[in-house]
Amino acid sequence: MDLYQVEVTSTARKEIRALPGNMRQRIIDLLKELRSSPRPHNTKLMDMSELGDEVSLNIEFYRIRVESWRVVYAIEEELKLLTVLGVRKRPPYQYDDLRELIDELMGNEE
Protein backbone atom coordinates (compact mmCIF):
# COMPACT_ATOMS: atom_id res chain seq x y z
CA MET A 1 0.00 0.00 0.00
CA ASP A 2 1.26 3.45 -0.91
CA LEU A 3 1.79 5.83 1.97
CA TYR A 4 0.63 9.40 1.67
CA GLN A 5 2.97 12.26 2.41
CA VAL A 6 1.55 14.35 5.26
CA GLU A 7 2.21 18.07 5.34
CA VAL A 8 1.00 20.51 7.98
CA THR A 9 0.37 24.18 7.16
CA SER A 10 1.91 26.80 9.42
CA THR A 11 -1.56 27.64 10.77
CA ALA A 12 -2.26 24.01 11.66
CA ARG A 13 1.23 23.59 13.16
CA LYS A 14 0.59 26.51 15.54
CA GLU A 15 -2.81 25.09 16.47
CA ILE A 16 -1.35 21.64 17.19
CA ARG A 17 1.37 23.17 19.40
CA ALA A 18 -1.32 25.03 21.38
CA LEU A 19 -3.37 21.89 22.12
CA PRO A 20 -3.43 20.31 25.58
CA GLY A 21 -0.69 17.66 25.81
CA ASN A 22 -2.91 14.58 25.65
CA MET A 23 -4.89 15.93 22.69
CA ARG A 24 -1.71 17.04 20.91
CA GLN A 25 -0.39 13.47 21.12
CA ARG A 26 -3.70 12.03 19.87
CA ILE A 27 -3.65 14.37 16.87
CA ILE A 28 -0.03 13.45 16.11
CA ASP A 29 -0.94 9.75 16.31
CA LEU A 30 -3.91 10.37 14.01
CA LEU A 31 -1.69 12.06 11.43
CA LYS A 32 0.59 9.01 11.44
CA GLU A 33 -2.43 6.75 10.85
CA LEU A 34 -3.69 8.95 8.01
CA ARG A 35 -0.47 8.25 6.07
CA SER A 36 -1.70 4.74 5.30
CA SER A 37 -5.45 5.29 5.63
CA PRO A 38 -6.36 8.88 4.67
CA ARG A 39 -10.12 8.29 4.69
CA PRO A 40 -11.01 6.33 7.83
CA HIS A 41 -14.65 5.47 8.56
CA ASN A 42 -15.23 8.51 10.81
CA THR A 43 -14.03 11.02 8.19
CA LYS A 44 -16.49 13.36 6.49
CA LEU A 45 -16.05 14.69 2.97
CA MET A 46 -16.65 18.43 3.04
CA ASP A 47 -18.93 20.15 0.53
CA MET A 48 -16.88 22.94 -1.01
CA SER A 49 -19.35 23.92 -3.74
CA GLU A 50 -20.29 27.18 -2.05
CA LEU A 51 -16.67 28.34 -2.22
CA GLY A 52 -16.74 28.49 -6.02
CA ASP A 53 -15.01 26.89 -8.96
CA GLU A 54 -11.54 28.11 -8.04
CA VAL A 55 -11.21 25.26 -5.54
CA SER A 56 -9.35 22.59 -7.51
CA LEU A 57 -11.36 19.58 -8.57
CA ASN A 58 -8.25 17.48 -7.95
CA ILE A 59 -8.35 18.20 -4.21
CA GLU A 60 -10.79 16.65 -1.76
CA PHE A 61 -11.41 18.28 1.62
CA TYR A 62 -12.17 16.27 4.74
CA ARG A 63 -12.75 16.70 8.43
CA ILE A 64 -12.29 14.15 11.14
CA ARG A 65 -13.49 14.36 14.70
CA VAL A 66 -11.26 13.71 17.70
CA GLU A 67 -13.47 14.28 20.74
CA SER A 68 -14.55 17.93 20.51
CA TRP A 69 -11.76 18.82 18.05
CA ARG A 70 -11.93 18.78 14.25
CA VAL A 71 -8.95 18.18 12.00
CA VAL A 72 -9.54 19.76 8.57
CA TYR A 73 -7.36 18.42 5.76
CA ALA A 74 -7.02 18.15 2.00
CA ILE A 75 -6.05 15.18 -0.15
CA GLU A 76 -4.39 15.48 -3.54
CA GLU A 77 -4.79 11.90 -4.72
CA GLU A 78 -2.52 12.13 -7.77
CA LEU A 79 0.37 13.30 -5.59
CA LYS A 80 -0.50 11.02 -2.63
CA LEU A 81 -0.39 14.20 -0.54
CA LEU A 82 -2.43 14.93 2.57
CA THR A 83 -2.22 18.50 3.90
CA VAL A 84 -3.53 19.38 7.36
CA LEU A 85 -5.18 22.80 7.16
CA GLY A 86 -6.40 23.33 10.71
CA VAL A 87 -7.25 21.80 14.08
CA ARG A 88 -10.22 23.55 15.65
CA LYS A 89 -12.44 23.05 18.67
CA ARG A 90 -16.11 22.57 18.02
CA PRO A 91 -18.23 24.13 19.30
CA PRO A 92 -17.83 27.02 18.61
CA TYR A 93 -15.96 26.35 15.34
CA GLN A 94 -18.34 26.49 12.35
CA TYR A 95 -15.90 26.23 9.39
CA ASP A 96 -16.37 29.94 8.62
CA ASP A 97 -12.69 30.34 7.74
CA LEU A 98 -12.45 27.61 5.11
CA ARG A 99 -11.60 30.15 2.42
CA GLU A 100 -8.56 31.32 4.42
CA LEU A 101 -7.44 27.74 5.06
CA ILE A 102 -7.73 26.92 1.35
CA ASP A 103 -5.89 30.10 0.39
CA GLU A 104 -3.01 29.03 2.62
CA LEU A 105 -2.99 25.61 0.94
CA MET A 106 -2.95 27.19 -2.52
CA GLY A 107 -0.16 29.58 -1.55
CA ASN A 108 -2.37 32.67 -1.59
CA GLU A 109 -1.47 33.79 1.92
CA GLU A 110 -1.63 37.49 2.52
Beta strands, then each sheet from edge to edge (+ up, - down):
strand 1: 5-8
strand 2: 43-45
strand 3: 59-66
strand 4: 69-76
strand 5: 81-89
sheet 1: 1+ 5+ 4- 3+ 2-
end
